[in-house]
């Protein structure tokens, strides 16, 4: 078994990838890699529960150097055995990936044989090790609603008008949704911010009480580029805005997510103007517009916009992750139930202090930062300039506080502003049917996710939380549900997202 290993990551570095310990009889081989990222942490929340970051690592492989890429099935072995809650390290029970700490010379075991992916040990194999930085949100009670006046906010069912009454989530049990004391309710029963019909939120719906992982950052343009570059031509055509169907050889709208001939709202993902009529296309980042792929200022660290609900679900399925629910969004932003929290009308950093930027330094690079004009900026919303998303984690520095970093309680970045977070809503029956299944790493032949009980390509069951660069500050509040039940299947310059996984 020969390999030409590759490494792919965002704000996280995977290097020194190799195959070793080939066992043709057992049908296994170990994949060795180093992984590192900045500012790795472990700390304890206000209730004594540990929270920390980990890398979600998964593997794609290609046989013979051409054709389709497949998702590798992992088994216990090497330095990473089965996932253990005591260490929060190891290979998940479905074999689709592993959680690990930063460190050198780590190994995961690939089951390539007849009991796994059924690949011949004599095949020439290309391997890509993918890594995504994630944060563990520990089990515990938390509140929905801030006691403020946000649009459509969650509230206790005894609410009648005025400021909301925060509602405590204290288990994953089935939950009553009703306009009565002790039930979850909302301040709107119709339109884009509706709570939906009175009824029951099933026990299987992820409510945020149990521990779960969330991506620290929104999906970046580099990550989405890497995703596109593992797809078939038909799948690539579905997952981009520009028509790239088989038979196409000349491309005018080379910026393929915005479907434009030039860069639109800071999305630099593109293809060449002349392409093969049938082979998969190689996409690259080119924010500076000089047609030289993936230079240091080509924007691969910027959050990826122009993503539809279907684009996002395809990425989640391909990566072995799942969409986040709107209840999990509030938990991951606000933190656990505790004295002094919540603050009415708060943003993800726990207060109502907010400021915008009016220029950038080192634009498009891995060190893109707030410019000197407004040095206290902590959010990308309508007043900011330039228009469009910014680098994932841009507001955080080595000396910033939670407020100046624009960070959530658990250290997630840009949960308020930048790009909309696409969450599963409880505002309709389709959203409530979500059971939290994970993607299996494989899309259908058209490039769509195909996981049971996920909101489908029409986006019914999906919604919007957290605000974006285009709208004003009110939409960026943690409990604002102005578009929480809004169905939109289109791509937009302000649509992005991130994903979750239950260990």
WOCOR-V728084 format. One record per backbone hydrogen bond with DSSP energy under -0.5 kcal/mol. CO is the residue of the C=O (numbers start at 1). NH is the residue of the N-H. Records with the same first field share a line. If there is no record, write none. Layout:
CO->NH, NH
This chain:
2->125
6->129
8->131
11->38
12->14
13->36
15->34
18->32
20->30
22->24
23->27, 28
27->112, 113
28->23
29->110
30->20, 32
31->108
32->18
33->106
34->15
35->103
36->13
37->40
41->53
43->51
45->48
49->45
51->43
52->136
54->134
55->57, 100
56->132
57->98
58->130
59->72
60->128
61->70
62->64, 126
63->66
68->63
70->61
72->74
73->111
75->109
77->80
79->81
80->77
81->91
84->87, 88, 89
89->84
90->99
91->83
92->95
95->74
97->92
98->57
99->90
100->55
103->35
106->33
107->79, 80
108->31, 110
109->75, 111
110->29, 112
111->117
112->119
113->116, 118
120->123
123->2, 125
124->64
125->4
126->62
127->6
128->60, 130
129->8
130->58
131->10
132->56
133->216, 217
134->54
135->137, 214
136->138
137->212
141->337
142->169
144->167
148->164
150->153
151->481
153->187
155->185
156->159
164->166
165->156
167->144
168->170
169->142
175->201
176->178, 184
177->199
178->180
180->157, 183
183->157
184->178
185->155
188->195
190->193
191->194
192->485
199->177
200->202
201->175
202->205
209->140
212->137
213->501
214->135
216->413
219->304
220->224
221->225
222->226
223->227
224->228
225->229
227->230
228->231
230->69
232->236
233->237
234->238
235->239
237->240
242->244
245->248
249->275
250->252
252->254
254->256, 271
255->259, 260
256->241, 242
260->255
264->267
265->389
266->268
267->264
268->286
269->256, 257
270->284
273->251
277->247
281->283
284->270
285->294
286->289
291->293
292->295
295->298
298->287
299->302
300->222
301->392
302->221
303->305
306->308
308->312
309->313
310->314
311->315
312->316
313->317
314->318
315->319
316->320, 321
317->320, 441
321->439
322->500
324->424
325->329
326->330
327->331
328->332
329->333
330->334
331->335
332->410
333->409
338->341
343->346
346->478
347->350
351->347
355->378, 379
357->385
359->371
361->369
362->365
364->299
365->368
369->361
372->375
374->377
379->381
380->418
381->384
390->303
391->394
393->396
397->400
401->405
402->406, 407
403->406
406->414
408->411
412->408
417->419
418->469
420->422, 496
421->423, 465
423->425, 463
424->326
428->432
429->433
430->433
431->434
444->447
448->444
451->454
456->459
459->462
461->425
462->461
463->423
465->421
466->417
471->382
472->475
473->476
474->477
477->480
481->484
483->464, 486
486->488
492->306, 495
494->420, 496
495->307
497->219
499->215
500->322
501->213
